[in-house]
Amino acid sequence: MVELDEWLEESTTVTKTTIRICCNTIYIISIYLSIYLSIYLSIYVPVHIYLSIYLSIYLSISIYLICSYLSIYLSLFVSIYLSLYLSIYLSLFVSIYLSQSVSIYLSLFISIYLSQSVSIYLSQSVSIYLFQSVSIYLFQSVSIYLILFVSNYLSLFISIYLSTYLSISLFVSIYLSVSLTYLVFGG
């Protein structure tokens, strides 16, 4: 019986020391873990902030450049397409109408030549010049969203204005050619 009591006392002391050792190691591990986490977070958080700022700046610049190039090419395409489309159909209509009194070859040659040469060069130069000047001044004072919004509507306005202006100039040129042919052949 005495041996059993001694064994129980020894086992409780061993258990107590084991529990103390475990508690001490857990305490030390928690201290090192908190130090490691604080160092890791102090390094990771600024890097993450700088990386997000860099990515946002890069994305905003790339989106602005892509949208500006797209708007330039879109305005050129729309203006050229509208000028060619309207001038060809208008010149065909006028030449067929005028063919009753004037020769067909002369009216077709004058209307197609004048409409293509004037409309292509005028629409390209005016749309490129206006878009560049407006986008440069708007970029300094207005945000990127307004530049895209205004440039899209401005390119549509320019293409519609140019198509209207060129159709009027086409009518004037055809009228002059008809009056000249009347003076030359009929007068």
C-alpha positions in Angstrom: 0.0 0.0 0.0 2.8 2.4 0.8 4.4 1.8 -2.7 1.1 2.7 -4.4 0.9 6.0 -2.5 4.5 6.8 -3.4 3.8 6.0 -7.0 0.7 8.2 -7.1 2.6 11.1 -5.6 5.4 10.7 -8.2 2.9 10.5 -11.0 1.1 13.7 -9.9 4.4 15.6 -9.7 5.3 14.4 -13.2 1.9 15.4 -14.5 2.2 18.9 -12.9 5.6 19.5 -14.4 4.4 18.3 -17.8 1.5 20.7 -17.6 3.8 23.5 -16.6 6.2 22.7 -19.5 3.3 22.6 -22.0 1.9 25.9 -20.7 5.3 27.6 -21.0 5.9 26.3 -24.5 2.5 27.4 -25.6 3.1 30.9 -24.1 6.5 31.2 -25.8 5.0 30.0 -29.2 2.2 32.5 -28.9 4.7 35.3 -28.2 6.9 34.4 -31.2 3.8 33.9 -33.4 2.4 37.4 -32.5 5.8 38.9 -33.2 6.1 37.1 -36.5 2.6 38.1 -37.5 3.1 41.8 -36.6 6.4 41.9 -38.7 4.7 40.1 -41.6 1.7 42.4 -41.6 3.9 45.5 -41.3 5.7 44.5 -44.4 2.8 43.0 -46.4 0.3 45.8 -45.9 2.4 48.7 -47.4 3.4 46.5 -50.2 -0.2 45.6 -50.9 -1.2 49.3 -50.7 1.5 50.4 -53.1 0.7 47.5 -55.5 -3.0 48.4 -55.5 -2.2 52.1 -56.2 0.2 51.2 -59.0 -2.3 48.8 -60.6 -5.1 51.4 -60.4 -3.0 54.1 -62.0 -1.8 51.7 -64.7 -5.3 50.6 -65.4 -6.7 54.1 -65.6 -4.0 55.3 -68.0 -4.3 52.2 -70.2 -8.1 52.5 -70.3 -7.9 56.2 -71.2 -5.4 55.5 -74.0 -7.5 52.7 -75.4 -10.7 54.7 -75.3 -9.0 57.8 -76.9 -7.5 55.8 -79.7 -10.8 54.0 -80.2 -12.7 57.3 -80.4 -10.2 58.7 -82.9 -10.5 55.7 -85.2 -14.3 55.5 -84.7 -14.8 59.2 -85.6 -12.6 58.8 -88.7 -14.4 55.7 -89.7 -17.9 57.2 -89.2 -17.0 60.5 -91.0 -15.4 58.7 -94.0 -18.2 56.2 -94.2 -20.9 58.8 -94.0 -19.2 61.1 -96.5 -18.7 58.3 -99.0 -22.1 56.8 -98.5 -24.0 60.0 -98.7 -22.0 61.5 -101.5 -22.2 58.5 -103.7 -26.0 58.1 -103.4 -26.6 61.8 -103.7 -24.4 62.1 -106.7 -26.1 59.2 -108.4 -29.5 60.7 -107.7 -28.5 64.2 -109.1 -26.7 62.7 -112.1 -29.8 60.6 -113.0 -32.1 63.6 -112.6 -29.8 65.8 -114.6 -29.3 63.3 -117.4 -32.6 64.3 -119.0 -31.3 67.7 -120.0 -27.5 67.4 -119.7 -25.2 64.6 -120.8 -24.8 61.6 -118.4 -21.1 61.3 -118.6 -20.4 64.9 -117.7 -22.7 65.1 -114.7 -21.4 61.7 -113.3 -17.8 62.7 -113.7 -18.3 66.1 -112.1 -20.4 64.9 -109.2 -18.3 61.8 -108.3 -15.0 63.6 -108.6 -16.0 66.6 -106.6 -17.8 64.7 -103.9 -15.0 62.2 -103.3 -12.1 64.6 -103.4 -13.7 67.3 -101.3 -15.5 65.1 -98.8 -12.6 62.7 -98.0 -10.0 65.3 -97.4 -12.2 67.8 -95.7 -13.8 65.3 -93.3 -10.4 63.7 -92.4 -8.6 67.0 -91.7 -11.4 68.6 -89.9 -12.3 65.6 -87.7 -8.6 65.0 -86.8 -7.9 68.6 -86.0 -11.0 69.2 -84.0 -10.7 66.0 -82.0 -7.0 66.6 -81.2 -7.6 70.2 -80.1 -10.7 69.5 -78.1 -9.3 66.4 -76.4 -6.1 68.2 -75.4 -7.9 71.1 -73.8 -10.5 68.9 -72.2 -7.9 66.6 -70.7 -6.4 69.4 -68.8 -9.6 70.6 -67.2 -12.1 67.7 -67.2 -12.1 64.1 -66.1 -11.5 61.1 -68.3 -15.2 60.3 -68.3 -16.2 63.7 -69.8 -13.5 63.4 -72.5 -14.9 60.1 -73.7 -18.5 61.3 -73.5 -17.8 64.6 -75.3 -15.5 63.1 -77.9 -18.1 60.5 -78.9 -20.9 63.0 -79.3 -18.6 65.5 -80.9 -17.5 63.0 -83.5 -21.1 62.2 -84.3 -21.9 65.9 -84.6 -18.9 66.5 -86.8 -19.8 63.6 -89.1 -23.4 64.7 -89.4 -22.4 68.3 -89.9 -19.8 67.4 -92.5 -22.2 65.2 -94.4 -24.8 68.0 -94.4 -22.2 70.6 -95.5 -20.7 68.3 -98.2 -24.1 67.6 -99.6 -24.8 71.3 -99.9 -21.4 71.9 -101.5 -22.2 69.0 -103.9 -25.5 70.6 -104.9 -23.6 73.9 -105.5 -20.9 72.2 -107.6 -23.5 70.3 -109.7 -25.5 73.4 -110.2 -22.4 75.3 -111.4 -21.5 72.4 -113.7 -25.0 72.3 -115.2 -25.1 76.0 -115.7 -21.7 75.9 -117.4 -22.8 73.1 -119.7 -25.9 75.0 -120.6 -23.8 78.1 -121.4 -21.3 76.0 -123.4 -23.7 73.7 -125.3 -27.0 75.3 -125.1 -26.2 79.0 -125.2 
